[in-house]
Amino acid sequence: MESRHCLMLHGFTGGPYELTPLAEHLTSLGEICHVPTLPGHESDLRSLGQTQWKEWIVAASDEASRLTTLYGEIDLVGFSMGGLLSAYIANRFPIRRLVLLNAAVYYFSPLRFVKDVVRRIRTDDWAHWSKVKRTPLKATQQFIALNKQMRPELPQIKVPTLIAQGGMDGIIHPKSAQYLYRQLQGEKQLEIFADARHLICLEPGAQDVFRSVERFLTK
């Protein structure tokens, strides 16, 4: 892969760690990855309840502006909430290729949530669960507002896009991927990773996702 720059946007209540393994994979191929921490998403999440959705847009836009001013056309990867922010960025900055990972269009399915809890009980897998309990209600309301504001951006996207969705995602409903595929206007590719859950870059089978992203970006 030639030396290109890639902006990567993490999810709601998350951080760069959600994308770090993919960033490391792309870095090994020559891509220069930039993974900023969005406002309110510092380690303890204390300020998240005082953060407005527009601040996430401004922060992502400022970084996209900085990178495109310095380097011209860039690649863009958005995970979960970062996928919503990426839609906004893709319509306003010179983006070469866009990757949406478990993009947060339809973000909650009660049945899938219950199934995920049952799976966690059986496997004693509660990693990242304490973070959910610490999320301020006001922050969740801002996330919902962002979702509403960003949906009209989707039909305007014309850059080549890879839509990747975990089939076992208990937070983002897989129908999000189908919705995105119908809405986007440009060249698009949809891939479902049947066994992957929400943190798609941290899953045991994440290398399959990384290879898919690699193939898409090197077309």
C-alpha positions in Angstrom: 0.0 0.0 0.0 1.4 3.4 -0.9 1.8 6.0 1.9 -1.6 7.5 2.4 -3.3 9.1 5.4 -6.3 7.7 7.1 -8.6 9.3 9.6 -10.3 6.8 12.0 -13.2 7.8 14.2 -14.2 5.7 17.2 -17.5 4.9 18.8 -19.8 6.3 21.5 -18.3 5.9 25.0 -15.3 4.2 23.3 -11.9 5.5 22.3 -9.0 4.9 19.9 -8.5 1.4 21.3 -11.6 0.3 19.4 -9.7 0.9 16.1 -6.1 0.4 17.2 -5.7 -3.2 15.9 -6.9 -2.1 12.5 -4.7 1.0 12.6 -1.7 -1.2 13.4 -2.6 -3.5 10.4 -2.9 -0.6 8.0 0.3 1.0 9.4 2.2 -2.2 8.6 1.1 -1.7 5.0 2.3 1.9 4.8 -1.0 3.7 5.6 -0.5 6.6 8.1 -3.4 6.4 10.6 -4.8 9.2 12.7 -7.1 8.1 15.5 -8.2 11.1 17.7 -10.1 10.9 20.9 -13.5 12.6 20.5 -14.7 15.2 23.1 -15.9 13.7 26.4 -14.3 10.3 25.7 -11.3 10.7 27.9 -10.6 7.6 30.1 -13.1 8.2 32.9 -16.0 9.5 30.8 -16.7 12.1 33.4 -17.1 15.0 31.0 -19.3 13.0 28.5 -22.5 14.1 30.2 -21.6 17.8 29.5 -20.6 17.2 25.8 -23.0 18.2 23.0 -23.3 16.2 19.8 -22.1 19.2 17.8 -18.8 19.0 19.6 -18.2 15.6 18.1 -18.9 16.9 14.7 -16.6 19.9 15.1 -13.7 17.8 16.5 -14.0 15.3 13.6 -14.3 18.1 11.0 -11.3 20.0 12.5 -9.2 16.9 12.2 -10.4 16.1 8.6 -9.7 19.8 7.7 -6.2 19.6 9.1 -5.3 16.3 7.4 -6.8 17.3 4.0 -5.1 20.7 4.1 -1.7 19.0 4.7 -2.1 15.9 2.6 -5.0 16.3 0.2 -7.3 13.4 -0.4 -7.5 10.9 2.6 -9.1 7.6 3.5 -11.8 7.6 6.3 -12.8 4.8 8.7 -15.8 5.2 11.1 -16.7 2.7 13.8 -20.2 2.7 15.3 -20.9 6.4 16.2 -17.8 7.2 14.2 -19.7 5.9 11.2 -22.3 8.7 11.6 -19.6 11.3 11.9 -17.9 9.9 8.8 -21.0 10.4 6.8 -20.8 14.1 7.6 -17.1 14.3 6.8 -17.4 12.3 3.6 -19.8 14.9 2.2 -17.6 17.9 3.0 -13.9 16.9 2.6 -11.9 15.2 -0.1 -12.2 11.5 0.9 -10.8 8.9 -1.4 -12.4 5.8 0.2 -14.8 5.4 3.2 -15.0 2.3 5.5 -18.0 2.0 7.8 -17.7 -0.6 10.6 -20.9 -1.4 12.5 -22.1 2.1 11.8 -24.7 3.2 14.3 -27.8 3.7 12.2 -30.2 1.3 14.0 -28.4 1.1 17.3 -30.5 -1.0 19.7 -32.4 -4.3 19.4 -33.9 -5.5 22.7 -34.0 -9.1 21.6 -30.3 -9.0 20.5 -29.4 -7.2 23.6 -30.9 -10.0 25.8 -29.2 -12.6 23.7 -25.9 -10.8 24.2 -26.4 -10.6 28.0 -27.2 -14.4 28.1 -24.0 -15.1 26.1 -22.0 -12.9 28.6 -23.4 -14.8 31.5 -22.5 -18.1 30.0 -19.0 -17.1 29.1 -18.4 -14.7 32.0 -17.4 -12.0 29.5 -18.1 -8.6 31.0 -15.3 -6.7 29.5 -16.3 -3.0 28.8 -19.7 -3.6 30.6 -18.8 -1.3 33.5 -18.4 1.5 30.9 -22.0 1.1 29.8 -23.2 1.5 33.4 -21.1 4.7 33.8 -22.6 6.4 30.6 -24.5 9.5 31.6 -28.2 9.7 30.4 -27.5 13.1 28.9 -24.7 11.7 26.8 -27.1 9.0 25.4 -29.6 11.7 24.5 -26.8 13.5 22.6 -26.0 10.3 20.8 -29.6 9.9 19.8 -29.7 13.5 18.6 -26.6 12.9 16.5 -28.2 9.8 14.9 -31.2 11.9 13.9 -29.1 14.7 12.5 -26.8 12.5 10.5 -29.3 10.3 8.7 -30.0 12.8 5.9 -26.3 12.8 5.2 -26.4 9.2 4.1 -28.1 9.5 0.6 -25.6 12.2 -0.3 -22.5 10.0 0.1 -21.0 9.3 -3.3 -17.4 8.2 -2.4 -16.6 4.5 -2.7 -17.6 2.8 0.5 -17.1 -0.5 2.3 -19.9 -1.4 4.8 -18.8 -4.0 7.3 -21.2 -5.4 9.8 -20.9 -8.0 12.6 -23.6 -10.5 12.4 -23.7 -11.0 16.2 -23.6 -7.3 17.1 -25.8 -6.9 20.2 -25.7 -3.1 20.0 -26.0 -2.1 16.3 -28.7 -4.1 14.5 -27.4 -5.7 11.4 -30.2 -4.1 9.4 -28.2 -0.9 9.7 -25.8 -2.3 7.1 -28.7 -3.1 4.7 -30.1 0.4 5.2 -26.7 2.0 4.5 -26.3 -0.1 1.3 -29.7 1.1 0.1 -29.0 4.8 1.0 -25.5 5.3 -0.3 -25.3 6.6 -3.9 -21.7 5.8 -5.0 -19.7 2.6 -5.5 -20.4 0.4 -2.5 -19.6 -3.0 -1.0 -21.3 -4.8 1.8 -19.7 -7.5 3.9 -21.3 -9.3 6.9 -19.0 -11.0 9.3 -21.4 -13.6 10.7 -19.6 -14.3 14.1 -18.4 -10.8 14.9 -20.0 -8.8 17.7 -19.9 -5.0 18.2 -16.2 -4.4 18.8 -15.4 -5.8 15.4 -11.7 -4.9 15.5 -11.2 -6.6 18.8 -12.9 -9.9 17.9 -11.0 -13.3 17.6 -11.8 -13.2 13.8 -10.8 -9.5 13.4 -8.1 -10.4 10.9 -10.8 -11.3 8.4 -12.1 -7.7 8.8 -8.7 -6.3 8.4 -8.0 -8.2 5.2 -11.3 -7.0 3.8 -10.5 -3.4 4.6 -7.0 -3.8 3.2 -8.4 -5.2 -0.1 -10.9 -2.3 -0.3 -8.4 0.4 0.3 -5.8 -1.1 -2.2 -8.3 -1.6 -5.1 
